[in-house]
Amino acid sequence: MKYPVLLRALLLLAFSAPAWAAEKDPAAIIAALEKGNDTARLTRELAELGPGALDTIREKIRTGPSPVTSFLEQARNSIVAEQVSVALRKGLASQLSFDGQYHELGKNRAENIEALFYLLNDESSPLTLRLTSCRALADISDKSILPRLRQLYWDLLLDSRLREELGIILAIFGDTQSVEKELSRYEQFANHQRSLVRLSANVQLSNIYYRIRDYEKAVEAYEKIIDLSERILKAESQAGIPKGLLDARKDQINLHYYNAACSNSLNGSLERARKYLLKAVQGNPEHYGNINKDGDLLKLRKDPGFPAFMTKLGRLFEDEEL
């Protein structure tokens, strides 16, 4: 699935490379912690030592519970969170969002889960980072964190955008209570007599169903979206609306084609995925470059007919039909 331009810009904000502190001895800092000295400062200093301090911190945590264990875990989570954020930034820079985008974080499963939850629950972290951490937790798919996610979801002071993202991950894990009201609200307008209202409602439904990984329902919504969009475009073209508005409508339809192809591929409907990709590329050649890297199209790429399909798309450029 492809992010709209504005969302891509917002997602890429507020990320910067970690800056580790000057070299210090982690064992000495831990010893000072055990003496009960300025724990907040010492925990921060320990975290600032970066990856080089991880082995010492891990070894101390493995020795068993102690008065400083929680401080050590906090420092470890902070360090690992910086490492994890590299994968998050890479995903954001791709300008794509797809199921399994952050599966690689499952390799260091236990620590990465704690680091992601640390980022998610850290109010000082940029909202974009917290949102992406939530998506990564969905990809790692460990339901043991459900109680903590539910507790955070019901935090009255939680940012509404983060609550929405938490609702999505809860639904992915089987707790659909958080999205049922949203779905019900849009479904009552999905068959509204006004075309633009129906279109808007189905766009919202397709987005929610895609995000909770109910691809069959997402495909159903996209069928309605595309039918409505094409009829609206035809009517507006005949009405002679300004070219700028017409071009914007065409760009939006091309994005619908591409995202419909993604949901169809995820749902195993490869013929329809090819059909919509062809339309998307014919309308906007930029979509061609995403086909080989979008995880949503993995099933399509594994299909024996994929090379021939890509050759067909390539001929569109050779014949200058675009």
CYANA upper distance limits for C-alpha pairs under 8 A (distance plus 0.5 A):
  1 MET  CA     96 LEU  CA      6.39
  1 MET  CA     97 SER  CA      5.82
  1 MET  CA     98 PHE  CA      6.29
  1 MET  CA    258 TYR  CA      7.93
  1 MET  CA    259 ASN  CA      5.80
  1 MET  CA    262 CYS  CA      6.52
  1 MET  CA    294 ASP  CA      7.69
  1 MET  CA    296 ASP  CA      7.05
  2 LYS  CA     95 GLN  CA      7.06
  2 LYS  CA     96 LEU  CA      5.31
  2 LYS  CA     97 SER  CA      6.63
  2 LYS  CA    255 LEU  CA      8.16
  2 LYS  CA    258 TYR  CA      8.33
  2 LYS  CA    259 ASN  CA      7.35
  3 TYR  CA      7 LEU  CA      6.64
  3 TYR  CA      8 ARG  CA      6.22
  3 TYR  CA     95 GLN  CA      6.64
  3 TYR  CA     96 LEU  CA      6.49
  3 TYR  CA     97 SER  CA      7.34
  4 PRO  CA      8 ARG  CA      6.75
  5 VAL  CA      9 ALA  CA      6.88
  6 LEU  CA     10 LEU  CA      6.86
  7 LEU  CA     11 LEU  CA      6.57
  8 ARG  CA     12 LEU  CA      6.87
  8 ARG  CA     92 LEU  CA      7.91
  8 ARG  CA     95 GLN  CA      6.64
  9 ALA  CA     13 LEU  CA      7.25
 10 LEU  CA    128 THR  CA      7.69
 11 LEU  CA     92 LEU  CA      7.06
 11 LEU  CA    128 THR  CA      5.77
 11 LEU  CA    129 LEU  CA      8.34
 12 LEU  CA     89 ARG  CA      7.93
 12 LEU  CA     92 LEU  CA      6.75
 12 LEU  CA     93 ALA  CA      7.45
 12 LEU  CA    128 THR  CA      7.96
 13 LEU  CA    128 THR  CA      7.63
 14 ALA  CA    126 PRO  CA      6.66
 14 ALA  CA    128 THR  CA      8.11
 15 PHE  CA     89 ARG  CA      7.81
 15 PHE  CA    126 PRO  CA      8.48
 15 PHE  CA    129 LEU  CA      8.26
 18 PRO  CA     82 GLU  CA      6.99
 19 ALA  CA     48 GLU  CA      8.28
 20 TRP  CA     48 GLU  CA      5.62
 20 TRP  CA     49 LEU  CA      6.20
 20 TRP  CA     50 GLY  CA      6.27
 21 ALA  CA     45 GLU  CA      8.07
 21 ALA  CA     48 GLU  CA      5.65
 21 ALA  CA     49 LEU  CA      6.06
 21 ALA  CA     50 GLY  CA      8.28
 22 ALA  CA     49 LEU  CA      7.73
 23 GLU  CA     49 LEU  CA      7.16
 24 LYS  CA     49 LEU  CA      7.42
 25 ASP  CA     29 ILE  CA      7.04
 26 PRO  CA     30 ILE  CA      6.64
 26 PRO  CA     46 LEU  CA      6.72
 26 PRO  CA     49 LEU  CA      8.00
 26 PRO  CA     53 ALA  CA      6.35
 26 PRO  CA     56 THR  CA      7.29
 26 PRO  CA     57 ILE  CA      8.11
 27 ALA  CA     31 ALA  CA      6.62
 27 ALA  CA     56 THR  CA      7.38
 28 ALA  CA     32 ALA  CA      6.78
 29 ILE  CA     33 LEU  CA      6.70
 29 ILE  CA     42 LEU  CA      6.86
 29 ILE  CA     45 GLU  CA      8.31
 29 ILE  CA     46 LEU  CA      7.06
 30 ILE  CA     34 GLU  CA      6.76
 30 ILE  CA     42 LEU  CA      8.44
 30 ILE  CA     46 LEU  CA      8.32
 31 ALA  CA     35 LYS  CA      7.11
 32 ALA  CA     36 GLY  CA      7.38
 32 ALA  CA     37 ASN  CA      6.60
 32 ALA  CA     42 LEU  CA      8.15
 33 LEU  CA     37 ASN  CA      6.25
 33 LEU  CA     38 ASP  CA      7.90
 33 LEU  CA     39 THR  CA      6.36
 33 LEU  CA     42 LEU  CA      7.03
 33 LEU  CA     43 THR  CA      8.25
 33 LEU  CA     68 VAL  CA      7.15
 34 GLU  CA     67 PRO  CA      7.77
 34 GLU  CA     68 VAL  CA      6.69
 37 ASN  CA     42 LEU  CA      8.37
 38 ASP  CA     42 LEU  CA      6.65
 39 THR  CA     43 THR  CA      6.35
 39 THR  CA     71 PHE  CA      8.07
 40 ALA  CA     44 ARG  CA      6.74
 41 ARG  CA     45 GLU  CA      6.67
 42 LEU  CA     46 LEU  CA      6.54
 43 THR  CA     47 ALA  CA      6.74
 43 THR  CA     71 PHE  CA      6.45
 43 THR  CA     72 LEU  CA      7.61
 43 THR  CA     74 GLN  CA      7.91
 43 THR  CA     75 ALA  CA      6.36
 44 ARG  CA     48 GLU  CA      6.67
 44 ARG  CA     75 ALA  CA      7.32
 45 GLU  CA     49 LEU  CA      7.11
 46 LEU  CA     50 GLY  CA      8.23
 46 LEU  CA     53 ALA  CA      7.91
 46 LEU  CA     75 ALA  CA      6.64
 47 ALA  CA     53 ALA  CA      8.43
 47 ALA  CA     75 ALA  CA      4.95
 47 ALA  CA     76 ARG  CA      7.14
 47 ALA  CA     78 SER  CA      6.59
 47 ALA  CA     79 ILE  CA      6.25
 48 GLU  CA     79 ILE  CA      8.02
 49 LEU  CA     53 ALA  CA      6.43
 50 GLY  CA     54 LEU  CA      7.72
 50 GLY  CA     79 ILE  CA      6.03
 51 PRO  CA     79 ILE  CA      6.87
 51 PRO  CA     80 VAL  CA      8.17
 53 ALA  CA     57 ILE  CA      6.75
 54 LEU  CA     58 ARG  CA      6.43
 54 LEU  CA     76 ARG  CA      7.00
 54 LEU  CA     79 ILE  CA      8.23
 55 ASP  CA     59 GLU  CA      6.56
 56 THR  CA     60 LYS  CA      6.81
 57 ILE  CA     61 ILE  CA      6.76
 57 ILE  CA     72 LEU  CA      6.73
 57 ILE  CA     76 ARG  CA      7.32
 58 ARG  CA     62 ARG  CA      6.65
 58 ARG  CA     76 ARG  CA      8.18
 59 GLU  CA     63 THR  CA      7.05
 60 LYS  CA     64 GLY  CA      8.09
 61 ILE  CA     65 PRO  CA      7.60
 61 ILE  CA     69 THR  CA      6.56
 61 ILE  CA     72 LEU  CA      7.40
 61 ILE  CA     73 GLU  CA      7.98
 64 GLY  CA     69 THR  CA      8.49
 65 PRO  CA     69 THR  CA      6.35
 68 VAL  CA     72 LEU  CA      6.75
 69 THR  CA     73 GLU  CA      6.64
 70 SER  CA     74 GLN  CA      6.66
 71 PHE  CA     75 ALA  CA      6.79
 72 LEU  CA     76 ARG  CA      6.60
 73 GLU  CA     77 ASN  CA      6.44
 74 GLN  CA     78 SER  CA      6.69
 75 ALA  CA     79 ILE  CA      6.85
 76 ARG  CA     80 VAL  CA      6.62
 77 ASN  CA     81 ALA  CA      6.27
 77 ASN  CA    111 GLU  CA      7.71
 77 ASN  CA    114 GLU  CA      6.81
 77 ASN  CA    115 ALA  CA      5.16
 77 ASN  CA    118 TYR  CA      7.00
 78 SER  CA     82 GLU  CA      7.03
 78 SER  CA    115 ALA  CA      7.21
 78 SER  CA    118 TYR  CA      7.86
 79 ILE  CA     83 GLN  CA      7.24
 80 VAL  CA     84 VAL  CA      6.57
 80 VAL  CA    111 GLU  CA      7.72
 80 VAL  CA    112 ASN  CA      7.33
 80 VAL  CA    115 ALA  CA      6.30
 81 ALA  CA     85 SER  CA      6.53
 81 ALA  CA    112 ASN  CA      7.89
 81 ALA  CA    115 ALA  CA      5.17
 81 ALA  CA    116 LEU  CA      6.89
 81 ALA  CA    118 TYR  CA      7.83
 81 ALA  CA    119 LEU  CA      7.17
 82 GLU  CA     86 VAL  CA      7.49
 83 GLN  CA     87 ALA  CA      8.14
 84 VAL  CA     88 LEU  CA      7.12
 84 VAL  CA    105 LEU  CA      7.91
 84 VAL  CA    112 ASN  CA      7.45
 84 VAL  CA    115 ALA  CA      7.92
 84 VAL  CA    116 LEU  CA      8.01
 85 SER  CA     89 ARG  CA      6.50
 85 SER  CA    129 LEU  CA      8.30
 86 VAL  CA     90 LYS  CA      6.74
 87 ALA  CA     91 GLY  CA      6.79
 87 ALA  CA    102 TYR  CA      7.84
 87 ALA  CA    105 LEU  CA      8.45
 88 LEU  CA     92 LEU  CA      6.80
 88 LEU  CA    102 TYR  CA      8.11
 88 LEU  CA    129 LEU  CA      8.23
 88 LEU  CA    132 THR  CA      7.15
 88 LEU  CA    133 SER  CA      7.91
 88 LEU  CA    136 ALA  CA      8.39
 89 ARG  CA     93 ALA  CA      6.52
 90 LYS  CA     94 SER  CA      6.89
 91 GLY  CA     95 GLN  CA      7.71
 91 GLY  CA     96 LEU  CA      7.57
 91 GLY  CA     97 SER  CA      8.02
 91 GLY  CA    101 GLN  CA      7.52
 91 GLY  CA    102 TYR  CA      8.20
 92 LEU  CA     96 LEU  CA      7.43
 92 LEU  CA     97 SER  CA      8.35
 96 LEU  CA    294 ASP  CA      7.20
 97 SER  CA    101 GLN  CA      7.46
 97 SER  CA    294 ASP  CA      8.37
 98 PHE  CA    294 ASP  CA      7.50
 98 PHE  CA    295 GLY  CA      6.08
 98 PHE  CA    296 ASP  CA      5.90
 99 ASP  CA    139 ASP  CA      7.38
 99 ASP  CA    213 ARG  CA      8.31
 99 ASP  CA    295 GLY  CA      7.32
 99 ASP  CA    296 ASP  CA      6.98
100 GLY  CA    139 ASP  CA      5.59
100 GLY  CA    295 GLY  CA      7.76
101 GLN  CA    136 ALA  CA      8.06
101 GLN  CA    139 ASP  CA      7.52
101 GLN  CA    295 GLY  CA      7.30
102 TYR  CA    106 GLY  CA      8.45
102 TYR  CA    135 ARG  CA      8.48
102 TYR  CA    136 ALA  CA      5.79
102 TYR  CA    139 ASP  CA      6.31
102 TYR  CA    140 ILE  CA      7.75
103 HIS  CA    136 ALA  CA      8.02
103 HIS  CA    139 ASP  CA      6.00
103 HIS  CA    140 ILE  CA      6.25
105 LEU  CA    109 ARG  CA      7.04
105 LEU  CA    112 ASN  CA      6.88
105 LEU  CA    136 ALA  CA      8.18
105 LEU  CA    140 ILE  CA      7.31
106 GLY  CA    112 ASN  CA      7.76
106 GLY  CA    140 ILE  CA      5.87
108 ASN  CA    112 ASN  CA      6.29
109 ARG  CA    113 ILE  CA      6.49
109 ARG  CA    140 ILE  CA      8.09
110 ALA  CA    114 GLU  CA      6.96
111 GLU  CA    115 ALA  CA      6.59
112 ASN  CA    116 LEU  CA      6.46
113 ILE  CA    117 PHE  CA      6.63
113 ILE  CA    137 LEU  CA      7.23
113 ILE  CA    140 ILE  CA      8.32
114 GLU  CA    118 TYR  CA      6.48
115 ALA  CA    119 LEU  CA      6.78
116 LEU  CA    120 LEU  CA      6.54
116 LEU  CA    133 SER  CA      5.84
116 LEU  CA    134 CYS  CA      7.89
116 LEU  CA    136 ALA  CA      8.08
116 LEU  CA    137 LEU  CA      7.38
117 PHE  CA    121 ASN  CA      6.41
117 PHE  CA    133 SER  CA      7.78
117 PHE  CA    134 CYS  CA      8.29
117 PHE  CA    137 LEU  CA      8.43
118 TYR  CA    122 ASP  CA      6.45
119 LEU  CA    125 SER  CA      6.96
119 LEU  CA    129 LEU  CA      7.69
119 LEU  CA    130 ARG  CA      6.26
119 LEU  CA    133 SER  CA      7.15
120 LEU  CA    125 SER  CA      8.37
120 LEU  CA    129 LEU  CA      8.09
120 LEU  CA    130 ARG  CA      4.89
120 LEU  CA    131 LEU  CA      7.62
120 LEU  CA    133 SER  CA      6.39
120 LEU  CA    134 CYS  CA      6.98
121 ASN  CA    130 ARG  CA      7.96
121 ASN  CA    152 LEU  CA      8.17
122 ASP  CA    130 ARG  CA      8.29
125 SER  CA    129 LEU  CA      7.09
125 SER  CA    130 ARG  CA      7.17
126 PRO  CA    130 ARG  CA      6.99
127 LEU  CA    131 LEU  CA      6.63
127 LEU  CA    162 LEU  CA      8.16
128 THR  CA    132 THR  CA      6.73
129 LEU  CA    133 SER  CA      6.58
130 ARG  CA    134 CYS  CA      6.89
130 ARG  CA    162 LEU  CA      7.99
131 LEU  CA    135 ARG  CA      7.18
131 LEU  CA    162 LEU  CA      6.63
131 LEU  CA    165 GLU  CA      7.09
132 THR  CA    136 ALA  CA      6.77
133 SER  CA    137 LEU  CA      6.76
134 CYS  CA    138 ALA  CA      7.00
134 CYS  CA    165 GLU  CA      7.38
134 CYS  CA    166 LEU  CA      7.27
134 CYS  CA    169 ILE  CA      7.66
135 ARG  CA    139 ASP  CA      7.01
135 ARG  CA    165 GLU  CA      8.31
135 ARG  CA    169 ILE  CA      7.73
136 ALA  CA    140 ILE  CA      6.85
137 LEU  CA    141 SER  CA      6.63
137 LEU  CA    142 ASP  CA      7.96
137 LEU  CA    169 ILE  CA      8.42
138 ALA  CA    142 ASP  CA      8.21
138 ALA  CA    169 ILE  CA      6.20
138 ALA  CA    172 ILE  CA      7.66
138 ALA  CA    173 PHE  CA      8.34
141 SER  CA    173 PHE  CA      8.01
143 LYS  CA    173 PHE  CA      7.03
145 ILE  CA    149 LEU  CA      6.72
146 LEU  CA    150 ARG  CA      6.56
146 LEU  CA    170 LEU  CA      7.76
146 LEU  CA    173 PHE  CA      8.37
147 PRO  CA    151 GLN  CA      6.71
148 ARG  CA    152 LEU  CA      6.69
149 LEU  CA    153 TYR  CA      6.52
149 LEU  CA    166 LEU  CA      7.48
149 LEU  CA    170 LEU  CA      7.98
150 ARG  CA    154 TRP  CA      6.93
150 ARG  CA    170 LEU  CA      8.11
151 GLN  CA    155 ASP  CA      7.16
152 LEU  CA    158 LEU  CA      8.13
153 TYR  CA    158 LEU  CA      7.87
153 TYR  CA    163 ARG  CA      6.03
153 TYR  CA    166 LEU  CA      6.66
153 TYR  CA    167 GLY  CA      7.71
154 TRP  CA    158 LEU  CA      8.32
158 LEU  CA    162 LEU  CA      7.41
158 LEU  CA    163 ARG  CA      6.99
159 ASP  CA    163 ARG  CA      6.79
160 SER  CA    164 GLU  CA      6.69
161 ARG  CA    165 GLU  CA      6.91
162 LEU  CA    166 LEU  CA      6.62
163 ARG  CA    167 GLY  CA      6.58
164 GLU  CA    168 ILE  CA      6.98
165 GLU  CA    169 ILE  CA      7.04
166 LEU  CA    170 LEU  CA      6.63
167 GLY  CA    171 ALA  CA      6.73
167 GLY  CA    176 THR  CA      8.27
167 GLY  CA    178 SER  CA      5.57
167 GLY  CA    179 VAL  CA      6.65
168 ILE  CA    172 ILE  CA      6.77
168 ILE  CA    178 SER  CA      8.13
168 ILE  CA    179 VAL  CA      7.44
168 ILE  CA    208 ILE  CA      8.29
168 ILE  CA    211 ARG  CA      7.09
168 ILE  CA    212 ILE  CA      6.14
169 ILE  CA    173 PHE  CA      6.75
169 ILE  CA    212 ILE  CA      7.56
170 LEU  CA    174 GLY  CA      6.88
170 LEU  CA    175 ASP  CA      5.58
170 LEU  CA    176 THR  CA      7.07
170 LEU  CA    178 SER  CA      7.86
171 ALA  CA    175 ASP  CA      5.13
171 ALA  CA    176 THR  CA      4.72
171 ALA  CA    177 GLN  CA      7.88
171 ALA  CA    178 SER  CA      7.59
171 ALA  CA    179 VAL  CA      7.40
171 ALA  CA    212 ILE  CA      6.43
172 ILE  CA    176 THR  CA      8.22
172 ILE  CA    212 ILE  CA      5.56
172 ILE  CA    213 ARG  CA      7.21
176 THR  CA    180 GLU  CA      6.63
177 GLN  CA    181 LYS  CA      8.09
178 SER  CA    182 GLU  CA      8.40
179 VAL  CA    183 LEU  CA      6.66
180 GLU  CA    184 SER  CA      6.55
181 LYS  CA    185 ARG  CA      6.60
182 GLU  CA    186 TYR  CA      7.01
183 LEU  CA    187 GLU  CA      6.46
183 LEU  CA    205 LEU  CA      7.05
183 LEU  CA    208 ILE  CA      8.10
184 SER  CA    188 GLN  CA      6.91
185 ARG  CA    189 PHE  CA      7.93
186 TYR  CA    190 ALA  CA      6.81
186 TYR  CA    201 ALA  CA      5.65
186 TYR  CA    202 ASN  CA      7.85
186 TYR  CA    204 GLN  CA      7.48
186 TYR  CA    205 LEU  CA      7.04
187 GLU  CA    191 ASN  CA      8.24
187 GLU  CA    201 ALA  CA      7.45
187 GLU  CA    202 ASN  CA      8.25
187 GLU  CA    205 LEU  CA      7.87
188 GLN  CA    192 HIS  CA      8.16
189 PHE  CA    197 VAL  CA      7.24
189 PHE  CA    198 ARG  CA      6.46
189 PHE  CA    201 ALA  CA      6.32
190 ALA  CA    197 VAL  CA      8.07
190 ALA  CA    198 ARG  CA      5.29
190 ALA  CA    199 LEU  CA      7.95
190 ALA  CA    201 ALA  CA      5.75
190 ALA  CA    202 ASN  CA      6.20
191 ASN  CA    198 ARG  CA      6.20
192 HIS  CA    197 VAL  CA      6.82
192 HIS  CA    198 ARG  CA      5.85
193 GLN  CA    197 VAL  CA      8.34
193 GLN  CA    198 ARG  CA      7.92
194 ARG  CA    198 ARG  CA      6.86
195 SER  CA    199 LEU  CA      6.56
195 SER  CA    228 LEU  CA      7.32
195 SER  CA    232 ILE  CA      8.20
196 LEU  CA    200 SER  CA      6.62
197 VAL  CA    201 ALA  CA      6.64
198 ARG  CA    202 ASN  CA      6.63
199 LEU  CA    203 VAL  CA      6.63
199 LEU  CA    224 LYS  CA      8.15
199 LEU  CA    225 ILE  CA      6.22
199 LEU  CA    228 LEU  CA      6.83
199 LEU  CA    229 SER  CA      7.78
200 SER  CA    204 GLN  CA      6.89
201 ALA  CA    205 LEU  CA      6.76
202 ASN  CA    206 SER  CA      6.46
202 ASN  CA    221 ALA  CA      6.00
202 ASN  CA    222 TYR  CA      7.86
202 ASN  CA    224 LYS  CA      7.53
202 ASN  CA    225 ILE  CA      6.66
203 VAL  CA    207 ASN  CA      6.74
203 VAL  CA    221 ALA  CA      7.69
203 VAL  CA    222 TYR  CA      7.96
203 VAL  CA    225 ILE  CA      7.04
204 GLN  CA    208 ILE  CA      6.80
205 LEU  CA    209 TYR  CA      6.54
205 LEU  CA    218 ALA  CA      7.68
205 LEU  CA    221 ALA  CA      7.02
206 SER  CA    210 TYR  CA      6.43
206 SER  CA    217 LYS  CA      7.86
206 SER  CA    218 ALA  CA      5.05
206 SER  CA    219 VAL  CA      7.85
206 SER  CA    221 ALA  CA      5.69
206 SER  CA    222 TYR  CA      6.76
207 ASN  CA    211 ARG  CA      6.60
207 ASN  CA    218 ALA  CA      7.76
208 ILE  CA    212 ILE  CA      6.69
208 ILE  CA    218 ALA  CA      8.39
209 TYR  CA    213 ARG  CA      6.52
209 TYR  CA    214 ASP  CA      5.54
209 TYR  CA    215 TYR  CA      6.94
209 TYR  CA    217 LYS  CA      6.61
209 TYR  CA    218 ALA  CA      5.52
210 TYR  CA    214 ASP  CA      6.37
210 TYR  CA    215 TYR  CA      6.18
210 TYR  CA    218 ALA  CA      5.95
210 TYR  CA    263 SER  CA      7.52
214 ASP  CA    218 ALA  CA      6.89
215 TYR  CA    219 VAL  CA      6.54
215 TYR  CA    263 SER  CA      6.17
215 TYR  CA    264 ASN  CA      7.85
215 TYR  CA    266 LEU  CA      7.07
215 TYR  CA    267 ASN  CA      6.00
216 GLU  CA    220 GLU  CA      6.97
216 GLU  CA    263 SER  CA      8.34
216 GLU  CA    264 ASN  CA      8.43
216 GLU  CA    267 ASN  CA      6.55
217 LYS  CA    221 ALA  CA      6.85
218 ALA  CA    222 TYR  CA      6.73
218 ALA  CA    263 SER  CA      7.04
219 VAL  CA    223 GLU  CA      6.77
219 VAL  CA    260 ALA  CA      7.01
219 VAL  CA    263 SER  CA      6.42
219 VAL  CA    264 ASN  CA      6.61
219 VAL  CA    267 ASN  CA      8.38
220 GLU  CA    224 LYS  CA      7.26
221 ALA  CA    225 ILE  CA      6.72
222 TYR  CA    226 ILE  CA      6.50
222 TYR  CA    256 HIS  CA      7.84
222 TYR  CA    260 ALA  CA      6.21
223 GLU  CA    227 ASP  CA      6.75
223 GLU  CA    260 ALA  CA      8.36
224 LYS  CA    228 LEU  CA      6.56
225 ILE  CA    229 SER  CA      6.39
225 ILE  CA    256 HIS  CA      8.05
226 ILE  CA    230 GLU  CA      6.51
226 ILE  CA    253 ILE  CA      7.60
226 ILE  CA    256 HIS  CA      7.34
226 ILE  CA    257 TYR  CA      7.76
227 ASP  CA    231 ARG  CA      6.84
228 LEU  CA    232 ILE  CA      6.56
229 SER  CA    233 LEU  CA      6.52
229 SER  CA    253 ILE  CA      6.92
230 GLU  CA    234 LYS  CA      6.68
230 GLU  CA    253 ILE  CA      8.06
231 ARG  CA    235 ALA  CA      6.75
232 ILE  CA    236 GLU  CA      6.57
233 LEU  CA    237 SER  CA      6.50
233 LEU  CA    246 LEU  CA      7.95
233 LEU  CA    249 ARG  CA      7.35
233 LEU  CA    250 LYS  CA      7.97
234 LYS  CA    238 GLN  CA      6.78
235 ALA  CA    239 ALA  CA      6.65
236 GLU  CA    240 GLY  CA      6.80
236 GLU  CA    241 ILE  CA      6.45
236 GLU  CA    246 LEU  CA      7.88
237 SER  CA    241 ILE  CA      6.94
237 SER  CA    246 LEU  CA      7.61
241 ILE  CA    245 LEU  CA      7.38
241 ILE  CA    246 LEU  CA      7.15
242 PRO  CA    246 LEU  CA      6.85
243 LYS  CA    247 ASP  CA      6.51
244 GLY  CA    248 ALA  CA      6.78
245 LEU  CA    249 ARG  CA      6.80
246 LEU  CA    250 LYS  CA      6.81
247 ASP  CA    251 ASP  CA      6.70
248 ALA  CA    252 GLN  CA      6.77
249 ARG  CA    253 ILE  CA      6.79
250 LYS  CA    254 ASN  CA      6.71
250 LYS  CA    283 GLY  CA      8.07
251 ASP  CA    255 LEU  CA      6.82
251 ASP  CA    283 GLY  CA      8.12
251 ASP  CA    284 ASN  CA      7.89
252 GLN  CA    256 HIS  CA      6.77
253 ILE  CA    257 TYR  CA      6.68
254 ASN  CA    258 TYR  CA      6.80
254 ASN  CA    279 LYS  CA      7.64
254 ASN  CA    280 ALA  CA      5.22
254 ASN  CA    281 VAL  CA      8.26
254 ASN  CA    283 GLY  CA      6.39
254 ASN  CA    284 ASN  CA      7.07
255 LEU  CA    259 ASN  CA      6.64
255 LEU  CA    280 ALA  CA      7.36
256 HIS  CA    260 ALA  CA      6.35
257 TYR  CA    261 ALA  CA      6.69
257 TYR  CA    276 TYR  CA      5.50
257 TYR  CA    277 LEU  CA      6.95
257 TYR  CA    279 LYS  CA      7.01
257 TYR  CA    280 ALA  CA      5.71
258 TYR  CA    262 CYS  CA      6.94
258 TYR  CA    276 TYR  CA      6.78
258 TYR  CA    277 LEU  CA      6.10
258 TYR  CA    280 ALA  CA      5.92
258 TYR  CA    287 HIS  CA      7.74
259 ASN  CA    263 SER  CA      6.86
260 ALA  CA    264 ASN  CA      6.59
260 ALA  CA    273 ALA  CA      7.61
260 ALA  CA    276 TYR  CA      7.17
261 ALA  CA    265 SER  CA      6.56
261 ALA  CA    272 ARG  CA      7.32
261 ALA  CA    273 ALA  CA      4.48
261 ALA  CA    274 ARG  CA      7.28
261 ALA  CA    275 LYS  CA      8.10
261 ALA  CA    276 TYR  CA      5.73
261 ALA  CA    277 LEU  CA      6.26
261 ALA  CA    297 LEU  CA      8.39
262 CYS  CA    266 LEU  CA      6.77
262 CYS  CA    273 ALA  CA      7.18
262 CYS  CA    296 ASP  CA      5.72
262 CYS  CA    297 LEU  CA      6.23
263 SER  CA    267 ASN  CA      6.58
263 SER  CA    273 ALA  CA      8.29
263 SER  CA    296 ASP  CA      7.72
264 ASN  CA    268 GLY  CA      6.62
264 ASN  CA    269 SER  CA      5.39
264 ASN  CA    270 LEU  CA      6.94
264 ASN  CA    272 ARG  CA      6.90
264 ASN  CA    273 ALA  CA      5.65
265 SER  CA    269 SER  CA      6.04
265 SER  CA    270 LEU  CA      5.83
265 SER  CA    273 ALA  CA      5.99
265 SER  CA    296 ASP  CA      7.21
265 SER  CA    297 LEU  CA      6.13
265 SER  CA    298 LEU  CA      8.09
265 SER  CA    299 LYS  CA      6.50
265 SER  CA    300 LEU  CA      6.39
266 LEU  CA    296 ASP  CA      6.52
266 LEU  CA    297 LEU  CA      7.45
266 LEU  CA    298 LEU  CA      8.47
266 LEU  CA    299 LYS  CA      7.31
268 GLY  CA    299 LYS  CA      7.60
269 SER  CA    273 ALA  CA      6.77
270 LEU  CA    274 ARG  CA      6.69
270 LEU  CA    299 LYS  CA      8.26
270 LEU  CA    300 LEU  CA      6.49
271 GLU  CA    275 LYS  CA      6.76
272 ARG  CA    276 TYR  CA      6.75
273 ALA  CA    277 LEU  CA      6.63
273 ALA  CA    300 LEU  CA      8.13
274 ARG  CA    278 LEU  CA      6.59
274 ARG  CA    309 PHE  CA      8.18
275 LYS  CA    279 LYS  CA      7.08
276 TYR  CA    280 ALA  CA      6.56
277 LEU  CA    281 VAL  CA      6.58
278 LEU  CA    282 GLN  CA      6.58
278 LEU  CA    313 LEU  CA      7.39
279 LYS  CA    283 GLY  CA      6.63
280 ALA  CA    284 ASN  CA      6.44
280 ALA  CA    285 PRO  CA      8.12
280 ALA  CA    287 HIS  CA      7.08
281 VAL  CA    285 PRO  CA      5.18
281 VAL  CA    286 GLU  CA      7.54
281 VAL  CA    287 HIS  CA      6.04
281 VAL  CA    288 TYR  CA      6.20
281 VAL  CA    313 LEU  CA      8.14
282 GLN  CA    316 LEU  CA      8.04
282 GLN  CA    321 GLU  CA      8.35
282 GLN  CA    322 LEU  CA      6.32
283 GLY  CA    322 LEU  CA      7.75
284 ASN  CA    322 LEU  CA      8.31
285 PRO  CA    289 GLY  CA      8.31
285 PRO  CA    322 LEU  CA      7.68
286 GLU  CA    290 ASN  CA      8.13
287 HIS  CA    291 ILE  CA      7.49
288 TYR  CA    313 LEU  CA      8.43
289 GLY  CA    293 LYS  CA      8.45
290 ASN  CA    294 ASP  CA      6.25
291 ILE  CA    297 LEU  CA      7.30
292 ASN  CA    297 LEU  CA      8.30
292 ASN  CA    301 ARG  CA      7.91
294 ASP  CA    298 LEU  CA      7.70
297 LEU  CA    301 ARG  CA      6.77
298 LEU  CA    302 LYS  CA      6.78
299 LYS  CA    303 ASP  CA      6.97
300 LEU  CA    306 PHE  CA      7.07
301 ARG  CA    306 PHE  CA      6.06
302 LYS  CA    306 PHE  CA      7.57
305 GLY  CA    309 PHE  CA      6.78
306 PHE  CA    310 MET  CA      6.70
307 PRO  CA    311 THR  CA      6.71
308 ALA  CA    312 LYS  CA      6.74
309 PHE  CA    313 LEU  CA      6.86
310 MET  CA    314 GLY  CA      6.54
311 THR  CA    315 ARG  CA      6.86
312 LYS  CA    316 LEU  CA      7.54
313 LEU  CA    317 PHE  CA      7.98
314 GLY  CA    318 GLU  CA      7.16
315 ARG  CA    319 ASP  CA      6.44
316 LEU  CA    320 GLU  CA      6.61
316 LEU  CA    321 GLU  CA      6.04
316 LEU  CA    322 LEU  CA      7.00
317 PHE  CA    321 GLU  CA      7.01
317 PHE  CA    322 LEU  CA      6.99
